[in-house]
Amino acid sequence: MVKKIMDGYCWLLNQLTAISLAIMVVLVFGNVVMRYGFNSGITMSEELSRWLFVWLTFMGAIVAMKDGAHLGSDTLVSRLPVAGKKVFLFIGHALMLFVCWLLFKGSYEQSVINWDTTSAVMEASMAIFYGCGMVAAVSIAVILLHKLWRLFTGDLSENELVGVRESEEEPIDVPAPLK
């Protein structure tokens, strides 16, 4: 049940990421064309693109956490017995939960401080800008807690005990030259 909810949530984040990227491309390209071609520009292009980029980055971090796609090194952990892998998975996830708490706390404090502060061009509350840290912290914490729950209930396979996953890219088949 939780996995289905997380899959749906990450699907939504992927869609929002694609939409954000498309908007950024249109805004930046349109602004460049208008500046060089018509000596004018879209006033909020830079600011909105920057906000979308920050939100896009945090949304991507959430999806990457769910998929286990963040960078890591498994040189030591992959050589341990299953019990050792479980211990290191617990320690690693506990440390990441602490980082989620720090991210949430810092983002929350910045949001409160900047609640009445508006951005220069869009005049939107800066709390929206800093809110992405809270969304990411809570989302990643839920993913980590779910994996810890699966660890304690014995629902994780041995492959899932190592946090780094191999690249899923297939080698490119190069066709033979024509004779």
PyMOL commands that set and color helices and strands:
alter all, ss='L'
color gray80, all
select helices_A, chain A and resi 2-38+45-67+77-79+82-113+126-152+158-161
alter helices_A, ss='H'
color red, helices_A
deselect
rebuild
show_as cartoon
